[in-house]
């Protein structure tokens, strides 16, 4: 009846990144199936630079289509896509091409149809505006950062930490 937690406690023992990120990957991969995950991750490559801004895949719905000779139910897969109203008509015209790209990537007919839902999709302009408003790092701040990393011997590590420090200081302002 030993109910102790047998997971080793971290006492400053190095751990691999894979072990640390396993929980994060499990949470994300359980949210989507394998096909949905691949479609979400490859969406900009599938639809191109124009439609990646105005559309995003939502989920896959599977509806029973018919039963084969063995009595197994065969399903039709429909990909639900949110599309901005401004690009919905053009997206409708390229629907067959997008389905063909998805199915050619998988090597079989993974998606039978696209279901388009017109929704407003905010652009990532807010990120670009905030990025352009960042103030440059002052000479005093730059010296403070360089004093902190002065004792390091690896020049590549020094450069990386210097860039990191400058970006952190920019974001704090």
Protein Blocks (a to p, Z undefined) as FASTA:
>chain_A
ZZbdfbdcdehiacdfklmmmmmmmmmmmmpcfklmmmmmmmmmmnommlmmmgccfbdc
dddfbdcfkopacddddddddddfklmmmmmmmmmmmmmmmmmmnopafbfbdcdddddd
ddfklmmmmmmmpccddfklmmmmmmmmmmpmblklmmmmmmmmmmmmmmmZZ
